[in-house]
Amino acid sequence: MPLTGRRAATTLAVVRGVGAPGWFVPTLTCKLLGLPRNSEQTRDYWFRLFVSRDVALAGWLMATEAGSEQRRLALRTGIAVDVADAAAWVLAVRRGELPRLGAVALAALHVGAIALGALALRDDPATG
């Protein structure tokens, strides 16, 4: 079954929402992702901010009608955020700030989200 724009948008919202439980257990989630604690012990706080943002982006996407300008804006915003996140993860690996495996996996997740967002945007019916 081909991945249509509607399915891509729904899949993207699910991918963004999957991290939501991590908001309640950030220490465990970060350990599973191989993300080290920083000296200020603020890693869990920052992780919660990212999860909150992803859930808000998913909610925005799902609350919009296919073909609406709001849907297209939500998709474009999500793509821009994911491009910036993927670049940040790659930069962090290059600087040795994060373990390679966890950072590469997270960068790949963002690249996948970019692809899903682009597919959903491409197939989103234009408004008249």
N, C-alpha and C positions, 0 to 999 in steps of 0.2 A: 504494500500500500504506500503510495508516494506521500512524502511530507509536504502538505500544502501550506499556504500561508497561515490559514486558520490553525492547523495542527502545530505549525512551527511556533505561533504565538502562544498557544496553550502550553506546549512543551517548554518554551522559554520561561513562562510564568512558573511552571512546576520546578524547573531547575533553580530559579531564583528562590523559590519558597522552600526548597529542600533544606537549606541552611538554617531555617527559622528555629528548629529545636536547639541549635547551637547557641542561640541567644541565652537560653536558660542554663546551659552547661558549657560555657566557653572554654574552661580549662581543659576539659576532656576533649572537646572538639579540636582545639589547637594542638593538643598532644597527638591526637590521631592524624592530624595534618602535618605533624613534624615541625610546627612553628614554635621556636624557642621563646622563653620569657625574656623580656628586656630588663635592664637594670632598674627601671622605674616601676616595674611590675604593672604596666598599663596595657599589656597585650590583650587581656580579656576585654577591657573597655573598648579598645579599638576594634576588636573583632565584633563586638555587639553593634558598634556603629555601622560597620559594613553590612552585617546581617539586616539591621533595621532599614538601611538604604535599599538593599535588594528586595526585601519584602514590600517596601513602598513602591518600587518600580514594578513589581509583579502585580500589585493591587491596582496600580494606575493602568497598566496594560489590560488587565481583565475587566476593568470598569468601563472601558471605552468600546464603542461600536466599530465593527469592521468597516473600513472605508471612511471613517471620520478623520478629520484633521488632528483631533486629540490622539487617536490611535497611532497615527503616523508620527506625531510629536513624541509620544511615549516610546515608540520603537527607536526613533533616532536618538533620543536621550539615553536610552539603555545601551545602544551601540556605542555612543561616545563614552559612557562610563566604563563599559567593558574594554574599550581600546585603551583608555587611561590605566585601568587596573592591570591589564595584561602587560603593558609597558612597565608599570611599577614593579610587578613581580620579576620580570626579566632583568630589570636594572638591579633589583635587590640581590638576585643570584650572581650577577656579574660583579657586584661589590662584595660578595661574600657575607651579606647580611642575613640570609636565610639558607636553610639546607636546600640543596639542589632538588631533591626528589619532591618535597612538599611544594616548593615554589613552582616547579615545572608543571606539576599536576594542577595547581591552581591557575597558572597561566593558560594551560590547555582548556580548563573549564571556561575561562573568559573568552578564549578564541572560539570555542563551541557556541557560547552565547552570542557572540558577534555573528557567527554564521546563521544561527537560528533567527536572530533579529533581522538580518539582511534578507533572508528568505521570506519572512513574514512581511517585511516592508515591500519587497518586490511583488508579492502576490496579493497585497492588500488592495481591494478594489478602490479605484479613485472616486472621490466624491464629485458630484456634478455641479 
